[in-house]
Amino acid sequence: MKDRVHSELVSITAHDALEQQHLRDAIAWVESGAPLFRIEKPAVPPKHLVSYFALVCDEHILLVDHKNAELWLPTGGHVEPDEDPRATVVRELKEELGIDIRLDQIGAPLMVTVTETVGLTSGHTDASLWYAVAANRNEPIEFDPIEFHDARWFPFSEVPFHRSDPHLRRFLAKLRGTEG
């Protein structure tokens, strides 16, 4: 599976210097032979792989008000041991939003970030592959009320950046092909 994760990483073209730094870090981490997958919550090993997946429709993004992180975030989840990161997207979409999607509907990751977590279980590092998933914002969403306070579509211009992932603005800029 390390080869698959490595393949996902090398498919990414960095948008800016910060992403180039994160991409180099993530590739070196995978190539080091370190464990990639979380085996015990919240932080064993202290750095582990996450798949973020932003549902997008026109100039809108679905964000969830995440109870643990205390932020508005794209949906996502930890990649299970030996799970393909794109399979994580499929599994987590079903678990978190009640959306069924096929693996072949998930394209290559758009971005990578390597960041220290915040919120109630802060203090470990997530190496996150960011996927953009086309969605229909008129379709019903059944968010997981155990994990989220709310799920809402935001126009790109109204994303609550002051209370979201610090890299979300850069992700949306990369998605739109603009400067972040």
SVG drawing of the C-alpha trace seen along z (x, -y; Angstrom):
<svg xmlns="http://www.w3.org/2000/svg" viewBox="-33 -36 47 40">
<polyline fill="none" stroke="black" stroke-width="0.4" points="0.0,0.0 3.0,-2.3 3.5,-2.2 -0.2,-3.3 0.2,-6.2 3.4,-7.2 1.7,-7.1 -1.1,-9.4 1.5,-11.9 3.7,-12.0 0.5,-12.7 0.1,-16.1 1.6,-19.2 2.2,-21.7 0.4,-25.0 2.7,-27.1 5.9,-26.9 4.0,-25.7 2.4,-22.8 5.8,-22.0 7.2,-21.8 4.3,-19.6 4.6,-17.4 8.3,-16.8 7.7,-16.0 4.9,-13.5 6.9,-11.8 10.0,-11.5 7.7,-10.2 6.3,-7.4 9.8,-6.6 11.2,-6.4 9.2,-3.2 7.5,-4.8 4.0,-3.5 1.4,-5.4 -1.9,-4.3 -3.4,-5.2 -3.7,-2.0 -5.0,-3.6 -7.0,-6.7 -6.2,-9.5 -2.5,-9.5 -0.7,-6.2 1.5,-6.6 1.8,-10.3 1.8,-11.0 -0.8,-9.2 -2.6,-9.4 -5.9,-11.1 -8.2,-11.5 -10.0,-14.8 -12.7,-15.0 -14.4,-18.2 -17.8,-17.9 -18.1,-20.7 -20.9,-21.9 -20.5,-24.9 -18.9,-27.6 -20.0,-25.8 -18.4,-23.5 -20.0,-21.3 -18.4,-21.8 -19.3,-20.0 -19.2,-21.7 -16.8,-19.1 -17.4,-18.5 -13.9,-17.3 -11.9,-19.8 -14.3,-22.6 -14.0,-23.9 -15.9,-23.9 -14.1,-21.3 -14.4,-19.3 -15.4,-15.8 -12.6,-13.2 -11.3,-10.4 -8.3,-8.4 -7.1,-5.8 -7.4,-2.4 -4.4,0.0 -3.8,1.1 -6.8,-0.8 -6.4,-2.7 -6.8,-6.4 -9.5,-6.6 -11.4,-3.7 -11.3,-5.8 -13.2,-8.5 -15.9,-6.0 -16.2,-4.5 -16.3,-7.9 -18.8,-9.5 -21.2,-6.7 -20.5,-6.8 -20.4,-10.6 -23.0,-11.8 -25.0,-8.8 -23.7,-9.2 -22.9,-6.1 -20.2,-6.6 -18.0,-4.2 -14.2,-4.1 -13.8,-4.9 -15.6,-8.2 -12.7,-9.4 -10.0,-11.2 -6.4,-11.9 -5.8,-14.0 -5.7,-17.7 -3.5,-18.7 -1.5,-17.5 -1.0,-19.0 1.0,-17.9 -0.3,-19.7 -0.5,-19.5 -4.1,-18.8 -6.2,-21.1 -9.4,-20.6 -10.2,-18.1 -7.6,-15.5 -4.9,-17.9 -1.2,-17.1 -0.6,-14.7 0.2,-15.2 -2.1,-14.4 -0.7,-13.9 -3.8,-14.7 -4.6,-13.9 -7.3,-16.4 -9.7,-15.1 -12.4,-17.1 -15.6,-15.2 -18.3,-16.5 -21.7,-16.5 -25.2,-17.8 -26.0,-20.3 -29.7,-19.7 -29.4,-16.1 -30.2,-15.4 -27.3,-15.0 -27.6,-12.8 -24.7,-13.9 -23.5,-11.9 -24.8,-13.8 -22.3,-12.0 -19.4,-13.6 -20.9,-16.9 -23.1,-19.7 -24.2,-20.6 -23.4,-20.1 -23.9,-23.0 -23.2,-24.2 -21.2,-27.4 -20.6,-29.6 -16.8,-29.8 -17.0,-33.5 -18.8,-32.8 -16.6,-30.0 -16.0,-30.7 -12.2,-30.8 -11.8,-32.2 -13.1,-28.9 -11.9,-26.3 -8.8,-24.3 -6.0,-26.8 -5.3,-25.3 -8.9,-25.5 -8.4,-28.9 -5.4,-27.5 -7.3,-24.4 -10.2,-26.4 -7.7,-28.7 -6.0,-25.6 -9.4,-24.1 -10.3,-27.3 -6.9,-27.7 -6.2,-31.0 -3.7,-32.4 -4.3,-31.5"/>
</svg>
